[in-house]
């Protein structure tokens, strides 16, 4: 599956850590987490760009919040997530690549 998502970046943060269990225990990981608002349908997509993506180093410190972006969704997973208040929800995560920064929309420049 490959899909194109165009929307506004609501937040962006780099995350990293070490895998604690399983076959990859002890391996370091990193990714950029972004929430992108699909302007057409008004949905918020939880997106992740892997640390081994060719664009990762260029985008890690980039200020994309408020920018319109176009990304390729290369994979999706669903899993349980525990919120800060202890509630558990199901969350779909979209792995993205090929991010194109389309700049700040004209109506937000004013």
C-alpha positions as CSV (number, residue, x, y, z in Angstrom):
1,X,0.0,0.0,0.0
2,X,1.2,3.5,-0.8
3,X,-0.9,6.6,-0.2
4,X,-0.4,10.3,-0.4
5,X,-1.4,12.5,2.5
6,X,-1.5,16.3,2.3
7,X,-2.1,18.3,5.4
8,X,-1.0,20.7,8.1
9,X,1.6,19.6,10.7
10,X,0.0,20.2,14.2
11,X,3.1,19.0,16.1
12,X,6.4,17.4,15.6
13,X,9.0,15.8,17.9
14,X,12.0,13.5,17.5
15,X,11.9,10.4,19.7
16,X,14.6,7.8,20.5
17,X,15.2,4.9,22.8
18,X,16.4,1.4,23.1
19,X,14.3,-1.7,22.5
20,X,13.8,-3.5,25.8
21,X,12.4,-6.9,24.8
22,X,12.3,-9.4,21.9
23,X,14.7,-10.2,19.1
24,X,15.8,-6.6,18.8
25,X,16.5,-6.0,22.5
26,X,19.3,-3.6,23.1
27,X,19.0,-2.0,19.7
28,X,18.7,1.8,19.5
29,X,15.8,3.3,17.6
30,X,14.7,6.8,16.6
31,X,11.9,8.4,14.6
32,X,10.2,11.7,14.1
33,X,6.6,11.7,15.3
34,X,4.2,14.1,13.6
35,X,0.5,14.7,13.8
36,X,-0.8,15.9,10.4
37,X,-4.3,17.3,9.9
38,X,-5.8,16.1,6.6
39,X,-7.4,19.4,5.4
40,X,-10.0,17.7,3.2
41,X,-11.6,15.4,5.7
42,X,-10.4,17.0,9.0
43,X,-8.8,13.9,10.4
44,X,-5.6,13.9,12.4
45,X,-3.0,11.3,11.3
46,X,-0.3,10.0,13.8
47,X,2.7,9.8,11.6
48,X,6.2,8.5,12.1
49,X,9.4,8.9,10.0
50,X,12.0,6.3,10.7
51,X,15.5,7.2,11.7
52,X,16.9,5.4,8.7
53,X,14.8,7.4,6.3
54,X,17.1,9.4,3.9
55,X,15.4,12.7,5.0
56,X,15.5,12.1,8.7
57,X,18.7,14.1,9.5
58,X,17.5,17.1,7.4
59,X,14.0,17.1,9.1
60,X,14.9,16.2,12.7
61,X,15.4,19.9,13.7
62,X,13.2,21.5,11.0
63,X,10.4,23.7,12.2
64,X,7.4,22.3,10.3
65,X,4.6,23.1,12.7
66,X,1.9,25.0,10.9
67,X,3.4,24.1,7.5
68,X,1.4,22.3,4.8
69,X,3.2,19.1,3.8
70,X,2.7,16.3,1.4
71,X,4.0,12.8,2.4
72,X,3.9,9.3,1.2
73,X,2.3,6.8,3.6
74,X,4.3,3.6,3.1
75,X,2.8,1.5,5.9
76,X,0.3,1.5,8.8
77,X,0.1,-0.3,12.1
78,X,-2.5,-0.2,14.9
79,X,-1.8,-0.8,18.6
80,X,-2.8,0.1,22.1
81,X,-1.5,3.3,23.5
82,X,-1.7,4.4,27.2
83,X,-2.5,8.1,27.6
84,X,-1.0,10.3,30.4
85,X,-4.2,10.0,32.4
86,X,-3.9,6.1,32.3
87,X,-6.7,5.5,29.7
88,X,-5.9,3.1,26.9
89,X,-6.9,3.7,23.3
90,X,-6.3,2.1,20.0
91,X,-4.1,4.2,17.7
92,X,-3.3,3.9,14.0
93,X,0.3,4.9,13.2
94,X,1.3,5.8,9.7
95,X,4.9,5.4,8.6
96,X,5.8,8.2,6.2
97,X,8.5,9.1,3.8
98,X,9.2,11.5,0.9
99,X,8.1,14.6,2.9
100,X,7.6,17.8,0.8
101,X,7.3,21.0,2.7
102,X,4.7,23.2,0.9
103,X,5.2,26.1,3.3
104,X,2.8,28.0,5.5
105,X,-0.7,28.3,4.0
106,X,-1.4,31.9,2.7
107,X,-4.3,32.4,5.2
108,X,-1.9,31.9,8.1
109,X,0.7,34.4,6.9
110,X,-1.6,37.3,7.8
